[in-house]
């Protein structure tokens, strides 16, 4: 009873933490950070978000927003109960954006990073939120832009949301390994499947967050930073996974943006199915979700090696290959994917394993000309 009283007293004081309990269980919302490109400038990043926002058709404009950098744009879907409907809307958004950009002589693509971008060419968006980020993050905001895939899962009860948040942390390295799509940095192979992950963690309040024992404990930890003015607002928590009270969701943020909609669909189906598996069955052990150093190391291994990574398994005290971990998870989550109606996309996880984005990018020559062709190819895949 003490925990319940503490929960309601804290939420009563912190209006930002009031949980949107009308969210539908396991509903899905997708956010994609997309790069803007200029084909006439050898497929360089186009620092033109302000111009693009003014030219978007009204039907699309409500689903689009600026990002920190002028060369980035975010697409976001409505909440949907099925992966299929969310992906259909995302496919429409990509097509509409590509058409609008074409009329401006521009293009778009999905990947964790632009392989040839330089920090010296980076421009920060003029909107007040991003001016504040520039003010507080200083020159960190002038690094090369990164592009991620975010997936929201509806959880009507905040305590169950914190339980899911804790459990999802164990799965984040696997999701990162499957999504790695940014091997190149400043025109060279950086040696990582997800260079985006390594660069983005230079920001504060990023990476693998710690475990919380209750929703009240999480609210108090965040609200302290808000009360003293260290944190401007809760959305400045850029963790790999975070509760989102205003939506009634848990948001998975660790994945690289994907080049094709089909790859995004598979990752969204995996997130939704894993969420149901965890809340209905409790697949991962409490012990595994409490090993903070192990989770942080697995995250690094996944960012470095992608689907070739071997992750720490505390149960067997061994390093286990990604295909083995994925096979076990797919077997456990398959009934949940079937119940959610996303089995077809879910079962395409084997394709991500066989032809990951980082490997497809590395099939291009690492020369400047080869990387220009790579970006042009990414542009072709955007609406494929």
VEXDREN-2710 file (C-alpha; in Angstrom, 1 decimal):
% VEXDREN-2710
k/r/px/py/pz
1/UNK/0.0/0.0/0.0
2/UNK/2.9/2.3/0.7
3/UNK/4.1/2.1/-2.9
4/UNK/0.6/2.9/-4.2
5/UNK/0.3/6.0/-2.0
6/UNK/3.8/7.1/-3.1
7/UNK/2.9/6.6/-6.7
8/UNK/-0.2/8.8/-6.6
9/UNK/1.4/11.5/-4.5
10/UNK/4.3/11.9/-6.9
11/UNK/2.1/11.8/-10.0
12/UNK/-0.2/14.4/-8.4
13/UNK/2.7/16.8/-8.0
14/UNK/4.2/16.0/-11.4
15/UNK/1.5/16.6/-14.1
16/UNK/3.9/15.6/-16.8
17/UNK/3.9/12.0/-15.4
18/UNK/0.2/11.5/-15.5
19/UNK/-0.2/8.3/-17.5
20/UNK/-2.5/8.2/-20.6
21/UNK/-4.4/5.1/-19.5
22/UNK/-6.7/5.1/-22.6
23/UNK/-3.9/3.9/-24.8
24/UNK/-4.7/0.5/-26.4
25/UNK/-2.7/-2.5/-25.2
26/UNK/0.1/-3.3/-27.7
27/UNK/-0.9/-0.6/-30.1
28/UNK/2.0/0.6/-32.2
29/UNK/3.3/4.0/-33.3
30/UNK/6.3/4.4/-35.5
31/UNK/8.7/7.3/-35.9
32/UNK/11.4/7.4/-38.6
33/UNK/14.2/9.9/-38.8
34/UNK/14.9/10.4/-42.5
35/UNK/17.9/12.1/-44.3
36/UNK/17.3/14.8/-46.9
37/UNK/19.5/14.5/-49.9
38/UNK/20.6/16.7/-52.9
39/UNK/21.2/14.5/-55.9
40/UNK/22.7/17.4/-57.8
41/UNK/25.4/17.8/-55.2
42/UNK/26.6/14.1/-55.4
43/UNK/23.9/13.0/-53.1
44/UNK/25.1/15.1/-50.2
45/UNK/22.9/16.0/-47.3
46/UNK/20.5/18.8/-48.0
47/UNK/20.4/21.3/-45.2
48/UNK/16.9/22.5/-46.1
49/UNK/14.3/21.3/-43.5
50/UNK/12.7/24.8/-43.3
51/UNK/12.1/24.9/-47.0
52/UNK/10.8/21.3/-47.1
53/UNK/8.3/21.9/-44.3
54/UNK/6.8/24.8/-46.2
55/UNK/6.4/22.7/-49.4
56/UNK/4.7/19.6/-47.9
57/UNK/1.2/18.8/-48.9
58/UNK/-1.4/19.4/-46.1
59/UNK/-2.2/15.7/-45.8
60/UNK/1.4/14.8/-44.9
61/UNK/2.3/17.9/-43.0
62/UNK/0.6/16.8/-39.8
63/UNK/2.8/13.7/-39.6
64/UNK/6.1/15.4/-40.2
65/UNK/8.4/17.5/-38.0
66/UNK/11.9/18.9/-37.9
67/UNK/14.8/17.3/-36.1
68/UNK/17.9/18.7/-34.5
69/UNK/19.7/19.0/-37.8
70/UNK/18.6/20.8/-41.0
71/UNK/19.2/17.7/-43.1
72/UNK/16.8/15.5/-41.1
73/UNK/13.1/15.1/-41.0
74/UNK/10.9/12.9/-38.9
75/UNK/7.9/10.9/-40.1
76/UNK/5.5/9.6/-37.5
77/UNK/2.4/7.4/-37.8
78/UNK/-0.9/7.4/-35.9
79/UNK/-1.3/4.8/-33.2
80/UNK/-2.4/1.5/-34.8
81/UNK/-3.4/-1.8/-33.3
82/UNK/-1.8/-3.7/-36.1
83/UNK/1.7/-3.5/-37.6
84/UNK/0.2/-3.8/-41.1
85/UNK/-1.8/-0.6/-40.7
86/UNK/1.1/1.3/-39.2
87/UNK/3.5/0.2/-42.0
88/UNK/0.9/1.0/-44.7
89/UNK/0.7/4.5/-43.3
90/UNK/4.5/4.8/-43.2
91/UNK/4.7/3.5/-46.8
92/UNK/2.3/6.2/-47.8
93/UNK/4.2/8.9/-45.9
94/UNK/7.5/7.9/-47.6
95/UNK/5.9/8.0/-51.0
96/UNK/4.3/11.4/-50.4
97/UNK/7.6/12.8/-49.0
98/UNK/9.6/11.5/-51.9
99/UNK/7.1/13.1/-54.4
100/UNK/7.3/16.4/-52.6
101/UNK/11.0/16.4/-52.5
102/UNK/11.3/15.4/-56.1
103/UNK/9.5/18.6/-57.1
104/UNK/12.2/20.5/-55.1
105/UNK/15.0/18.6/-56.8
106/UNK/15.7/16.7/-53.6
107/UNK/15.4/13.1/-52.3
108/UNK/15.2/11.1/-49.1
109/UNK/16.8/8.0/-47.7
110/UNK/16.8/5.8/-44.6
111/UNK/20.0/4.7/-42.8
112/UNK/21.7/5.3/-39.5
113/UNK/24.1/7.9/-40.9
114/UNK/25.1/9.5/-44.2
115/UNK/28.4/7.8/-45.1
116/UNK/30.0/11.0/-46.4
117/UNK/28.7/13.7/-44.1
118/UNK/31.1/16.0/-42.3
119/UNK/30.5/17.9/-39.1
120/UNK/31.6/21.1/-40.8
121/UNK/28.6/21.0/-43.1
122/UNK/26.1/20.4/-40.3
123/UNK/23.4/23.1/-39.6
124/UNK/21.1/23.1/-36.6
125/UNK/17.4/23.6/-37.1
126/UNK/16.1/27.1/-36.2
127/UNK/13.1/26.0/-34.1
128/UNK/13.2/27.0/-30.4
129/UNK/13.6/23.4/-29.1
130/UNK/16.7/22.8/-31.2
131/UNK/18.2/26.2/-30.3
132/UNK/17.9/25.1/-26.7
133/UNK/19.6/21.8/-27.6
134/UNK/22.4/23.8/-29.2
135/UNK/22.6/26.0/-26.1
136/UNK/22.8/23.1/-23.7
137/UNK/24.8/20.6/-25.8
138/UNK/27.2/23.2/-27.2
139/UNK/29.3/21.7/-30.1
140/UNK/27.9/18.3/-29.6
141/UNK/25.0/19.4/-31.8
142/UNK/27.3/20.1/-34.7
143/UNK/28.4/16.5/-35.1
144/UNK/27.2/14.6/-38.2
145/UNK/23.4/13.9/-38.0
146/UNK/22.2/10.5/-37.0
147/UNK/18.9/8.8/-38.0
148/UNK/17.0/6.3/-35.8
149/UNK/13.8/4.2/-35.8
150/UNK/11.6/4.6/-32.8
151/UNK/8.7/2.3/-32.0
152/UNK/6.0/3.0/-29.4
153/UNK/4.0/0.2/-27.7
154/UNK/0.8/1.0/-25.9
155/UNK/0.6/0.0/-22.2
156/UNK/-2.4/1.4/-20.3
157/UNK/-1.1/0.9/-16.8
158/UNK/2.1/2.7/-15.7
159/UNK/3.3/-0.1/-13.4
160/UNK/3.1/-2.6/-16.3
161/UNK/4.8/0.0/-18.5
162/UNK/7.8/0.1/-16.1
163/UNK/7.8/-3.7/-16.0
164/UNK/8.0/-3.8/-19.8
165/UNK/10.6/-1.0/-19.8
166/UNK/12.8/-3.1/-17.5
167/UNK/12.4/-6.3/-19.5
168/UNK/12.9/-4.7/-22.9
169/UNK/16.3/-3.5/-21.9
170/UNK/17.5/-7.2/-22.1
171/UNK/16.3/-7.3/-25.8
172/UNK/17.8/-4.0/-26.9
173/UNK/21.2/-5.4/-28.0
174/UNK/19.5/-7.9/-30.2
175/UNK/17.3/-5.3/-31.8
176/UNK/20.3/-3.1/-32.3
177/UNK/22.3/-5.9/-33.9
178/UNK/19.5/-6.6/-36.4
179/UNK/19.0/-3.0/-37.3
180/UNK/22.7/-1.9/-37.6
181/UNK/22.7/0.2/-40.8
182/UNK/25.5/2.8/-40.4
183/UNK/29.0/1.3/-41.0
184/UNK/30.5/4.4/-42.7
185/UNK/31.6/7.7/-41.0
186/UNK/33.2/10.6/-42.8
187/UNK/33.9/8.6/-45.9
188/UNK/35.5/5.5/-44.2
189/UNK/34.4/2.3/-42.7
190/UNK/34.3/3.0/-38.9
191/UNK/34.3/-0.8/-38.1
192/UNK/30.9/-0.7/-36.5
193/UNK/27.5/-2.0/-37.7
194/UNK/25.9/1.0/-36.0
195/UNK/28.2/3.9/-35.9
196/UNK/25.1/6.0/-35.2
197/UNK/24.9/4.4/-31.8
198/UNK/28.5/5.2/-30.8
199/UNK/28.3/8.8/-32.0
200/UNK/24.9/9.6/-30.5
201/UNK/26.0/8.4/-27.0
202/UNK/28.2/11.5/-26.8
203/UNK/24.9/13.3/-25.8
204/UNK/23.9/13.1/-22.1
205/UNK/20.9/11.0/-21.0
206/UNK/21.5/8.5/-23.8
207/UNK/22.3/4.8/-23.9
208/UNK/21.1/1.9/-21.7
209/UNK/19.1/3.3/-18.8
210/UNK/19.0/1.6/-15.4
211/UNK/16.3/-0.5/-13.9
212/UNK/13.5/1.1/-11.9
213/UNK/11.6/-0.7/-9.1
214/UNK/8.3/1.1/-9.7
215/UNK/6.8/3.9/-11.8
216/UNK/7.0/6.2/-8.7
217/UNK/10.7/5.6/-8.5
218/UNK/11.2/6.6/-12.2
219/UNK/9.0/9.7/-11.8
220/UNK/10.9/10.9/-8.8
221/UNK/14.2/10.4/-10.5
222/UNK/13.2/12.4/-13.5
223/UNK/11.2/15.0/-11.7
224/UNK/14.1/15.9/-9.5
225/UNK/16.0/16.9/-12.6
226/UNK/13.0/18.9/-13.8
227/UNK/12.4/20.6/-10.5
228/UNK/15.9/21.9/-10.2
229/UNK/16.0/23.0/-13.9
230/UNK/18.7/20.6/-15.1
231/UNK/16.4/18.9/-17.5
232/UNK/14.2/21.3/-19.7
233/UNK/11.5/18.6/-20.2
234/UNK/11.1/14.9/-20.0
235/UNK/11.6/14.4/-23.8
236/UNK/15.2/15.4/-23.3
237/UNK/15.8/11.9/-22.0
238/UNK/17.2/10.2/-25.1
239/UNK/17.6/6.7/-23.6
240/UNK/17.5/3.6/-25.8
241/UNK/14.1/2.9/-24.3
242/UNK/11.9/5.2/-22.2
243/UNK/8.3/5.4/-20.8
244/UNK/6.2/8.0/-22.5
245/UNK/3.4/9.1/-20.1
246/UNK/1.7/11.6/-22.5
247/UNK/1.1/8.7/-25.0
248/UNK/0.7/5.8/-22.5
249/UNK/3.5/4.0/-24.3
250/UNK/7.0/2.5/-23.9
251/UNK/9.2/3.8/-26.6
252/UNK/12.1/1.7/-28.1
253/UNK/14.7/4.0/-29.6
254/UNK/17.8/2.0/-30.0
255/UNK/17.4/1.0/-33.7
256/UNK/19.1/2.5/-36.8
257/UNK/16.7/3.9/-39.4
258/UNK/16.1/1.3/-42.1
259/UNK/16.5/1.7/-45.9
260/UNK/13.4/-0.2/-46.9
261/UNK/9.9/-0.2/-45.4
262/UNK/9.9/-4.0/-45.3
263/UNK/12.8/-3.9/-42.8
264/UNK/11.1/-1.4/-40.7
265/UNK/8.0/-3.6/-40.7
266/UNK/10.0/-6.6/-39.4
267/UNK/11.6/-4.6/-36.6
268/UNK/8.2/-3.1/-35.6
269/UNK/6.7/-6.6/-35.5
270/UNK/9.5/-7.9/-33.4
271/UNK/9.1/-5.0/-30.8
272/UNK/5.3/-5.5/-30.6
273/UNK/5.6/-9.3/-30.3
274/UNK/8.4/-9.1/-27.7
275/UNK/6.3/-6.6/-25.7
276/UNK/3.4/-9.0/-25.6
277/UNK/5.6/-12.0/-24.7
278/UNK/7.1/-10.1/-21.8
279/UNK/3.9/-8.8/-20.3
280/UNK/2.0/-12.0/-20.8
281/UNK/4.7/-14.5/-19.9
282/UNK/7.7/-12.7/-18.4
283/UNK/10.3/-14.2/-20.8
284/UNK/13.5/-12.7/-19.4
285/UNK/14.5/-13.3/-15.8
286/UNK/14.6/-10.5/-13.3
287/UNK/18.2/-11.5/-12.7
288/UNK/19.1/-10.8/-16.4
289/UNK/17.4/-7.4/-16.3
290/UNK/19.4/-6.4/-13.2
291/UNK/22.8/-6.9/-14.7
292/UNK/23.6/-3.4/-15.7
293/UNK/27.2/-4.0/-16.8
294/UNK/26.2/-7.0/-18.9
295/UNK/23.5/-5.0/-20.7
296/UNK/25.9/-2.1/-21.4
297/UNK/28.5/-4.5/-22.8
298/UNK/26.0/-6.4/-24.9
299/UNK/24.9/-3.0/-26.3
300/UNK/28.4/-2.2/-27.3
301/UNK/29.0/-5.6/-28.9
302/UNK/25.8/-5.3/-30.9
303/UNK/26.8/-1.9/-32.1
304/UNK/30.2/-3.1/-33.1
305/UNK/29.5/-6.4/-34.7
306/UNK/25.8/-6.3/-35.7
307/UNK/24.4/-9.8/-36.5
308/UNK/27.9/-11.3/-36.1
309/UNK/28.0/-10.3/-32.4
310/UNK/28.2/-12.8/-29.6
311/UNK/26.3/-11.5/-26.5
312/UNK/26.8/-12.4/-22.9
313/UNK/24.3/-14.9/-21.6
314/UNK/24.2/-14.9/-17.8
315/UNK/22.3/-18.2/-17.6
316/UNK/25.0/-20.1/-19.4
317/UNK/27.9/-17.7/-18.5
318/UNK/28.9/-17.7/-22.1
319/UNK/29.0/-15.6/-25.3
320/UNK/26.2/-16.7/-27.6
321/UNK/25.8/-15.8/-31.3
322/UNK/23.0/-13.6/-32.4
323/UNK/21.3/-16.3/-34.7
324/UNK/21.0/-18.7/-31.7
325/UNK/19.5/-16.0/-29.4
326/UNK/17.2/-14.9/-32.2
327/UNK/16.0/-18.4/-32.9
328/UNK/15.0/-19.0/-29.3
329/UNK/13.2/-15.7/-29.0
330/UNK/11.3/-16.2/-32.3
331/UNK/10.1/-19.6/-31.0
332/UNK/8.9/-18.0/-27.8
333/UNK/7.3/-15.0/-29.4
334/UNK/5.7/-16.7/-32.4
335/UNK/2.3/-17.3/-30.7
336/UNK/2.2/-13.6/-29.7
337/UNK/3.0/-12.5/-33.2
338/UNK/0.2/-14.7/-34.5
339/UNK/-2.2/-13.3/-31.9
340/UNK/-1.3/-9.7/-32.9
341/UNK/-1.6/-10.4/-36.6
342/UNK/2.0/-9.6/-37.5
343/UNK/3.3/-13.1/-38.1
344/UNK/4.3/-12.5/-41.8
345/UNK/6.5/-9.4/-40.9
346/UNK/7.7/-11.1/-37.7
347/UNK/9.0/-14.1/-39.6
348/UNK/11.1/-11.9/-41.9
349/UNK/13.6/-11.5/-39.1
350/UNK/15.7/-14.2/-40.8
351/UNK/16.1/-11.8/-43.7
352/UNK/17.5/-9.2/-41.5
353/UNK/19.9/-11.8/-40.1
354/UNK/21.0/-12.9/-43.6
355/UNK/21.3/-9.5/-45.3
356/UNK/21.7/-6.8/-42.6
357/UNK/21.9/-3.2/-43.7
358/UNK/25.5/-2.7/-42.6
359/UNK/26.6/-5.7/-44.8
360/UNK/24.6/-4.4/-47.8
361/UNK/26.3/-1.0/-47.4
362/UNK/29.8/-2.6/-47.2
363/UNK/29.1/-4.3/-50.5
364/UNK/29.8/-0.9/-52.1
365/UNK/33.4/0.3/-52.7
366/UNK/34.6/2.3/-49.7
367/UNK/36.0/4.9/-52.2
368/UNK/34.3/8.3/-52.5
369/UNK/32.7/7.3/-55.8
370/UNK/31.5/4.1/-54.3
371/UNK/29.9/5.8/-51.3
372/UNK/28.2/8.3/-53.6
373/UNK/26.7/5.3/-55.4
374/UNK/25.7/3.9/-52.1
375/UNK/23.7/7.0/-51.1
376/UNK/22.0/7.0/-54.5
377/UNK/21.1/3.4/-54.0
378/UNK/19.7/4.2/-50.5
379/UNK/17.6/6.9/-52.2
380/UNK/16.2/4.3/-54.6
381/UNK/15.3/2.0/-51.8
382/UNK/13.3/4.7/-49.9
383/UNK/10.0/3.9/-51.6
384/UNK/10.8/0.3/-52.6
END
